Amino acid sequence: MNNKIIITLLTIISLSISLTGINLLNGMPDDDLKDNINNISVKDMKGDTINLSDYNGKVLLIVNVASECGNTPQYRGLEEIYKTYNPEGFEILAFPCNDFGGQEPGTNEEIMAFCSTNYSVTFKLFDKVKIFGEDKSELYERLTNNSVTEMSDIKWNFEKFIISRDGSIVARFSPKTQPSDEQITSLIEAELAKE
């Protein structure tokens, strides 16, 4: 077979599989992708690429953070629940964002120093993200546009999302909901109890 025939056959096979609604990357139905974060990658504060599927088996709380916000003291509550539930398989993924009133103007190094010095943060901080506009993070596009949580933009800093052990989006909490609120902690406990 020549290369043209092989390429044509591969295109036909790929198209026919695509029409069945199965995503070849992970075998999940396309409709399920919008409710799951497994096929998304992000950058950490060092610029390294992290595949969110690497967190499979962990319950996650994803939060957009800022150093100069009225909600910034929530770092303390986030660290408390992290220390409480991390030994059971819980992780917090914090994404600094400067989209709300310019309240996260610092560099990654400055953000890390601020969080460490002021709140003794030990959970994972990621590269600064955009939550609005053309440069909107793929992760935040998925978190705000799915069939599980409200389909709307992030309202302010410290909006929180709970993710199950298999990467599925479970719930969304407003920026004003404290990390230690029983709605959040009871949901974390329920998700951790699932194997």
KOLROTOR-51297 format. One record per residue (C-alpha): x, y, z. Coordinates in steps of 0.5 Angstrom, whole numbers, padded with zeros to 4 digits, always signed. Each point is the difference from the previous one (the first is absolute). Layout:
BEGIN
XYZ/...
***
This chain:
BEGIN
+0000+0000+0000/+0002+0007-0001/+0000+0006+0005/-0006+0003-0003/-0004-0006+0000/+0002-0001+0008/-0001+0007+0001/-0007-0001-0003/-0002-0006+0004/+0003+0003+0007/-0005+0006-0002/-0006-0004-0001/+0001-0004+0006/+0001+0006+0004/-0006+0003-0002/-0004-0006+0001/+0002-0001+0007/-0001+0008+0001/-0007-0001-0003/-0002-0005+0006/+0002+0005+0005/+0006-0003+0003/+0006+0004+0001/+0006-0004-0002/+0005+0004+0006/-0003-0004+0006/-0006-0004-0003/-0005+0005+0003/-0007+0002-0003/+0001+0007-0003/-0006+0002+0004/+0004-0002+0007/+0006+0004-0002/-0003+0006+0002/-0002-0002+0007/+0007-0003+0001/+0007+0003+0001/+0005-0006-0002/+0002+0002-0007/+0002+0007+0002/+0007+0002+0002/+0002+0007+0003/+0007+0003+0002/+0003+0000+0007/+0003+0006+0003/+0007-0003-0003/-0003+0000-0007/+0000-0007+0000/-0006-0004-0003/-0005-0004+0005/-0005-0004-0003/-0006+0000+0004/-0001-0007-0001/+0006-0001+0005/-0005+0001+0005/-0004-0006-0001/-0002-0003+0006/+0000+0007+0004/-0006+0004+0002/+0002+0007-0002/-0002+0007+0002/+0002+0005-0006/+0000+0007+0002/+0002+0007-0003/+0004+0004+0005/+0002+0007+0001/+0005+0004+0005/-0004+0006+0000/-0007-0002+0001/-0005+0001+0006/+0000-0008-0001/+0007-0001+0001/+0000-0002+0007/-0004-0006-0003/+0007-0003-0001/+0000-0002+0007/-0006-0004+0000/+0003-0003-0006/+0006-0002+0003/-0004-0003+0006/-0004-0004-0004/+0006-0002-0004/+0003-0003+0006/-0006-0003+0002/-0002-0004-0006/+0007-0001-0004/+0002-0006+0004/-0006-0003-0003/+0001+0002-0007/-0002+0007-0001/+0003+0005-0004/-0001+0008-0001/+0002+0003-0006/+0001+0007+0000/+0000+0005-0006/+0002+0007+0001/-0004+0005-0004/+0000+0007-0002/-0006+0001-0003/-0004+0003+0006/+0002+0007+0001/+0007-0002-0001/+0001-0003+0007/+0005-0005-0002/+0005+0005-0003/+0007-0004+0002/+0004-0005-0003/+0000-0008+0001/+0006+0001+0005/-0004+0006+0004/-0006-0004+0000/+0003-0006+0003/+0004+0004+0005/-0006+0004+0002/-0004-0007+0001/+0006-0003+0004/+0001+0006+0004/-0007+0002+0002/-0004-0006+0000/+0005-0006+0000/-0003-0003-0006/+0003-0007-0002/-0005-0002-0005/+0001+0001-0007/+0000+0007-0004/+0000+0000-0007/+0002+0005-0006/-0004+0006+0000/-0007-0001-0004/-0005+0005-0004/-0007-0002+0001/-0003+0005-0005/+0001+0002-0007/+0003-0004-0006/+0006-0002+0004/-0005-0004+0005/+0004-0006+0003/-0003-0006-0002/-0001-0003+0007/-0004+0006+0002/-0004-0001-0007/-0002-0007+0002/-0001+0002+0007/-0005+0005-0002/-0003-0003-0006/-0003-0007+0002/-0006-0004+0002/+0001+0000+0007/+0002+0007+0003/-0004+0006-0002/+0002+0002-0007/+0003+0007+0001/+0006+0004+0001/+0004+0000+0007/-0003+0006+0004/+0007+0002+0004/+0006-0003+0003/+0000-0006+0004/-0006-0004-0003/+0001-0007+0001/-0002-0007-0004/+0000-0007+0003/+0003-0005-0005/-0001-0008+0002/+0005-0005+0000/-0001-0001-0008/+0001+0007-0002/-0008+0001+0000/-0002+0007+0002/-0005-0001+0006/-0002+0007+0003/+0002+0008+0000/+0000+0004+0005/+0000+0008+0001/+0006+0004+0001/-0004+0002+0007/-0001-0007+0002/+0006-0002+0005/+0005-0006-0001/-0002-0002+0007/-0008+0000-0002/-0004-0006+0002/-0002-0001-0007/+0007+0000-0003/+0003-0004+0005/-0006-0005+0000/+0001-0001-0007/+0007-0001+0000/-0001-0006+0005/-0005-0003-0004/+0004+0000-0006/+0006-0002+0004/-0004-0006+0002/-0001-0002-0007/+0005-0005-0002/
***
